[in-house]
Amino acid sequence: MVNVQPLDSEPRRGEGTQQVDHPTSQVAVFGADKPLRLDSGVDLTPFQIAYQTYGALNAARSNAVLVCHALTGDQHVANVHPVTKKSGWWETLIGPGKPIDTDRYFVICPNVVGGCMGTTGPASINPKTGNPWGLEFPVITVRDMVRAQAMLLDHLAIDTLFACVGGSMGGMQVLQWAASFPERVFAALPIACATRHSAQNIAFHEVGRQAIMADPEWRGGRYFLEGTNPRRGLAVARMGAHITYLSDAALHRKFGRKFQDRENPSFSFDADFEVESYLRHQGSSFVDRFDANSYLYLTRAMDYFDLAADAGGVLAHAFKGTQTRFCVISFTSDWLFPTSESRAVVHALNASGARVSFAEIVTDKGHDAFLLEEPEMFAIVRGFLGGAGKARGLPQNLAGKAKN
């Protein structure tokens, strides 16, 4: 049984609700007859997926674009976020007349399984105990996230996606979609990602996880039951991760060695430098919208991701026989997912006979460039989707005006 309801309120962090201010927010609830079989061998049931939609599904149901969010993102991709009150995290790319044009495409953005903005995760209630799952929640993988999204599309009666788009962890989901359901994805746009996590990336994630678990308020993941909140540990994890999203050039350009609200050092351990103040702000604001245990689960899912391992050790086999069209995008200053990783994806796609184009964008903005104002990326996305739309037979004379 599947129920789809307006998401008038979203459970957050296992306690209370959070009002949503976008009319198309919905939640799909999957009952005991629709379990999600996880890679760990566990059947997750019941579970729910919170998602946002933008634009309209055409009569042929052929214009759906699935947007997959990154590690610290959620479904609020192009609307005001209900918690932060800030604009959607990809509103530069998605909207009327924009590269992902909601006058032309029906955009769906779900919160991933294991998340904390309405989709079932460790902060959700375990029906067997009546308490938040905490660390009793089963470990999930990127493939589990994609399976759940496929179930959501089944319910929406969308057999095939016109396109699947995402950056970072979202790009991993795009690649997993192309590998798991090639017949359901007409075009794929993986951005700033890789087919597996490097040892360095796993190491950075482990530092973040250890920061959370070292916080006395974490209480072995049972902080909801014990009335605590590991805010300090989660903030430190966010600070460390945020450094990896930027580049040395971007940090230098924005902050350099400038002092914060002073001309001389205070000879203390206050946030003397602007960059210190910036990181502390990033950490403190993050804890208001994210769950610490979800951070553990989603970083672990990224660490486990390895498409080649799932295809007998040969990456090209993951895409064998695919008819999906690909456009792979990387950024020159992204040291978290360097261009060499994207080239490996392109080589594997070439070896599998796939249609693939590739763009390396010159920028000093680092990994987060995919979220920022990058006119070249906007032009590439618009052009790739426009060409794919012609091949798909989508109408080309809609009214949306270009904004990027």
C-alpha positions in Angstrom: 0.0 0.0 0.0 1.3 3.5 -0.9 -0.3 6.7 0.4 0.8 10.1 -1.0 -0.2 13.1 1.1 0.7 16.8 1.1 3.6 17.2 3.4 2.0 19.8 5.7 4.5 19.0 8.4 7.9 17.2 8.4 9.3 15.2 11.3 12.7 16.6 12.2 15.3 15.0 14.4 12.8 12.7 16.0 10.9 15.4 17.9 8.0 17.6 16.8 7.3 18.9 13.3 8.5 21.6 11.0 6.1 23.5 8.9 6.6 23.5 5.1 5.8 26.6 3.0 5.8 25.1 -0.5 2.4 23.9 -1.8 3.8 20.9 -3.7 5.7 19.3 -0.8 4.5 15.7 -0.6 5.3 12.5 1.2 4.8 9.0 -0.2 4.3 6.4 2.5 5.1 2.8 1.6 3.3 0.2 3.8 4.3 -3.3 4.8 3.4 -4.7 1.3 6.0 -2.4 -0.3 9.2 -3.0 1.6 12.5 -1.5 0.5 15.0 -4.3 0.3 18.4 -2.9 1.4 21.8 -4.0 0.3 22.4 -5.1 3.9 19.7 -7.7 3.4 17.2 -5.8 5.7 13.6 -5.0 4.5 12.9 -1.5 5.6 9.1 -1.2 6.2 7.2 0.9 6.5 9.1 3.9 5.1 8.3 7.2 3.5 9.9 9.5 1.0 9.5 13.3 1.2 9.8 15.1 -2.1 9.2 18.4 -3.9 7.9 18.8 -7.5 8.1 21.8 -9.8 6.4 22.3 -13.2 3.9 20.0 -14.8 4.1 16.4 -16.1 3.1 16.4 -19.7 0.4 14.1 -21.2 3.0 11.6 -22.5 4.7 11.6 -19.0 8.0 12.0 -20.9 9.4 15.3 -19.4 10.3 14.2 -15.8 13.6 15.3 -14.5 14.9 13.7 -11.3 17.2 15.9 -9.3 19.4 14.1 -6.7 20.7 16.0 -3.8 24.2 16.0 -2.3 25.2 15.0 1.2 23.9 18.0 3.1 21.1 18.9 0.7 17.5 17.9 0.8 14.4 18.1 -1.4 14.1 21.9 -1.2 16.0 22.5 -4.4 14.2 25.5 -5.8 11.9 26.9 -3.1 12.4 28.7 0.2 13.7 26.2 2.8 11.3 25.7 5.6 14.0 25.7 8.3 16.6 28.2 7.1 14.2 30.4 5.2 16.9 30.7 2.5 16.4 30.1 -1.2 16.6 26.6 -2.6 20.1 25.1 -2.9 20.0 24.9 -6.7 17.7 27.8 -7.6 20.4 29.1 -9.9 19.9 26.1 -12.2 16.2 25.2 -11.7 13.1 27.3 -12.4 11.1 29.0 -15.1 13.4 29.8 -18.1 16.5 28.5 -16.3 18.7 25.7 -17.6 16.4 23.1 -16.0 13.3 24.9 -17.1 10.2 24.2 -15.0 8.1 25.7 -17.9 9.3 22.7 -19.9 10.2 19.9 -17.4 8.5 18.3 -14.5 11.2 18.3 -11.8 11.1 15.9 -8.9 13.6 16.2 -6.0 13.3 13.6 -3.2 15.0 13.6 0.2 17.2 10.4 0.3 16.5 7.4 2.5 18.6 8.0 5.6 18.0 11.8 5.5 16.3 14.0 8.0 13.8 16.2 6.2 10.8 13.9 6.0 12.2 10.7 4.5 12.7 7.8 6.8 16.1 7.9 8.5 17.7 7.4 11.9 15.7 10.3 13.4 12.4 8.6 12.4 10.4 6.5 14.7 11.1 2.8 14.7 7.6 1.2 14.6 8.8 -1.8 16.7 9.9 0.3 19.6 8.0 3.6 19.3 11.4 5.5 19.7 13.7 7.1 17.2 15.7 4.5 15.3 19.1 6.0 16.2 21.9 3.5 15.4 19.3 0.7 15.1 18.5 2.1 11.7 20.0 -0.2 9.1 23.1 1.0 7.2 22.1 2.2 3.7 23.9 2.6 0.4 23.6 4.9 -2.6 21.9 1.9 -4.4 19.3 1.8 -1.7 18.6 5.5 -2.2 18.1 4.9 -5.9 15.8 1.8 -5.3 13.6 4.0 -3.1 13.5 6.7 -5.7 12.5 4.1 -8.3 9.6 3.1 -6.1 8.5 6.7 -5.8 8.5 7.0 -9.6 6.5 3.8 -9.9 3.9 5.2 -7.7 3.8 8.4 -9.7 3.3 6.3 -12.8 6.5 7.6 -14.4 8.1 4.7 -16.3 11.1 6.6 -17.7 12.9 9.8 -16.7 13.8 12.3 -19.4 16.8 13.2 -17.3 18.5 12.5 -14.0 20.7 15.2 -12.6 22.9 15.7 -9.5 26.2 16.8 -8.1 28.6 15.2 -5.6 26.5 12.5 -3.7 23.7 13.5 -6.1 26.0 12.6 -9.0 26.7 9.3 -7.5 23.0 8.7 -7.5 22.8 9.7 -11.1 25.5 7.1 -12.0 23.7 4.5 -9.9 20.5 5.2 -11.7 22.2 4.7 -15.1 23.7 1.5 -13.9 20.7 0.0 -12.1 17.9 1.3 -14.3 19.4 2.2 -17.7 16.1 1.6 -19.5 14.4 4.2 -17.3 16.9 7.1 -17.8 17.0 8.8 -21.2 19.7 11.4 -20.2 22.1 11.5 -17.3 24.0 14.5 -16.0 26.5 13.5 -13.2 28.4 16.6 -12.0 31.5 16.8 -9.7 31.4 13.2 -8.7 33.1 9.8 -9.1 32.2 6.1 -9.4 33.8 5.5 -6.0 35.1 7.4 -3.0 38.9 7.8 -2.7 40.8 6.8 0.4 41.3 10.5 1.1 37.5 11.1 0.9 36.8 8.2 3.2 39.4 9.6 5.7 37.8 13.0 5.7 34.4 11.4 6.4 35.8 9.4 9.2 37.2 12.5 10.9 33.7 14.0 10.7 32.1 10.9 12.1 34.6 10.7 15.0 33.9 14.3 15.8 30.2 13.5 16.2 30.8 10.3 18.2 33.3 12.0 20.5 30.8 14.6 21.5 29.5 13.6 25.0 26.0 14.6 24.0 25.9 11.9 21.2 25.3 9.2 23.9 25.9 6.3 21.5 23.4 7.7 19.0 20.6 7.8 21.6 20.6 11.5 22.1 16.9 11.9 21.4 15.9 9.5 24.2 18.4 11.1 26.6 17.3 14.7 25.8 20.7 15.8 24.4 22.0 17.0 21.1 25.6 16.5 19.8 25.7 20.0 18.3 29.4 20.6 18.8 30.5 17.4 17.2 28.2 17.9 14.2 29.4 21.5 13.8 33.0 20.4 13.8 32.2 17.7 11.2 30.6 20.3 9.0 33.5 22.7 9.4 36.0 20.1 8.3 33.9 18.9 5.4 33.2 22.5 4.2 37.0 23.1 3.8 37.0 20.2 1.3 34.2 21.8 -0.7 36.3 24.9 -1.4 39.7 25.5 -2.9 42.8 27.3 -1.5 42.4 30.0 -4.2 38.7 30.6 -3.2 39.6 30.8 0.5 42.4 33.1 -0.2 40.3 35.4 -2.4 37.5 35.5 0.0 39.3 35.7 3.3 43.1 35.7 3.0 44.6 36.4 6.4 42.2 39.2 7.3 41.3 39.6 10.9 37.6 39.4 12.0 36.4 42.8 13.4 39.9 43.8 14.5 43.2 45.1 13.2 45.5 43.1 15.5 45.5 39.6 17.0 43.8 39.1 20.3 46.4 36.7 21.5 43.6 34.3 22.4 41.7 31.4 20.8 38.8 33.5 19.7 37.9 33.6 16.0 40.6 36.1 15.2 40.6 35.4 11.4 37.7 35.9 9.1 38.1 32.3 7.8 37.7 31.0 11.4 34.5 33.0 11.9 33.2 31.8 8.6 33.8 28.1 9.4 32.2 28.5 12.9 29.1 30.1 11.3 28.9 27.2 8.8 29.0 24.7 11.6 26.5 26.4 13.9 24.0 27.1 11.2 24.2 23.5 9.9 23.2 21.9 13.2 19.8 23.7 13.0 18.7 21.8 9.9 20.6 18.4 10.0 20.6 15.3 12.2 23.9 14.0 13.5 23.1 10.4 12.9 21.9 11.1 9.4 25.4 12.6 8.8 26.9 9.3 9.9 24.7 7.2 7.7 25.0 9.3 4.5 28.7 9.7 4.7 29.0 5.9 5.2 26.8 5.4 2.1 29.1 7.5 0.0 32.1 5.6 1.3 30.6 2.3 0.3 29.8 3.5 -3.2 31.8 1.6 -5.8 30.2 0.9 -9.2 33.2 -1.1 -10.5 33.1 -3.4 -7.5 29.4 -4.0 -8.2 30.3 -4.9 -11.8 32.9 -7.5 -11.3 35.7 -5.0 -11.0 35.3 -3.6 -14.5 33.7 -0.1 -14.5 32.6 -0.3 -18.2 30.5 -3.4 -17.3 28.3 -1.2 -15.1 27.1 0.6 -18.2 27.2 -2.2 -20.7 24.6 -1.8 -23.5 23.2 1.4 -22.1 21.2 3.6 -24.3 21.3 6.5 -21.9 22.9 9.8 -23.1 25.5 11.2 -20.7 27.0 14.6 -20.1 29.8 14.5 -17.4 31.0 17.8 -15.9 34.0 18.5 -13.6 35.8 21.5 -12.3 39.5 22.3 -12.4 39.8 23.3 -8.8 37.7 20.4 -7.3 40.2 18.4 -5.3 37.5 16.4 -3.6 36.4 14.9 -6.9 39.1 15.8 -9.3 38.7 15.8 -13.1 40.7 12.5 -13.3 37.7 10.8 -11.6 35.3 12.2 -14.2 37.6 11.2 -17.0 37.5 7.6 -15.7 33.7 7.8 -15.9 33.9 9.0 -19.5 36.5 6.3 -20.5 34.2 3.6 -19.0 31.2 5.0 -20.9 33.2 5.1 -24.1 34.2 1.5 -23.6 30.6 0.5 -23.1 29.5 2.3 -26.3 27.5 5.0 -24.6 26.7 8.4 -26.0 28.8 10.7 -23.8 30.0 14.3 -23.8 32.4 15.7 -21.2 33.2 19.2 -20.0 35.9 20.4 -17.6 35.1 23.9 -16.4 37.9 26.2 -15.4 37.1 27.8 -12.1 38.8 28.4 -8.7 35.6 27.8 -6.7 36.4 24.2 -5.8 33.9 21.4 -5.4 31.0 23.7 -4.5 31.3 25.3 -8.0 28.3 23.1 -9.1 26.1 25.0 -6.6 27.3 28.5 -7.5 27.0 31.0 -10.4 28.9 29.2 -13.2 27.6 30.5 -16.6 29.6 27.9 -18.5 27.9 25.1 -16.5 24.5 26.7 -17.1 25.1 26.8 -20.8 26.3 23.2 -20.9 23.3 22.0 -19.0 20.9 24.0 -21.1 22.5 22.8 -24.3 22.6 19.1 -23.3 19.0 19.0 -22.1 17.9 20.9 -25.2 19.6 18.4 -27.5 18.3 15.5 -25.5 14.8 17.0 -25.6 14.8 17.1 -29.4 15.9 13.5 -29.5 13.2 12.6 -27.0 10.6 14.5 -29.0 9.8 17.0 -26.3 8.0 20.2 -27.5 10.5 23.0 -28.2 8.3 26.0 -28.3 7.4 26.6 -24.6 7.2 30.0 -23.2 10.0 30.0 -20.6 12.6 32.8 -21.1 16.3 32.2 -20.5 17.5 33.6 -17.2 21.0 32.2 -17.2 
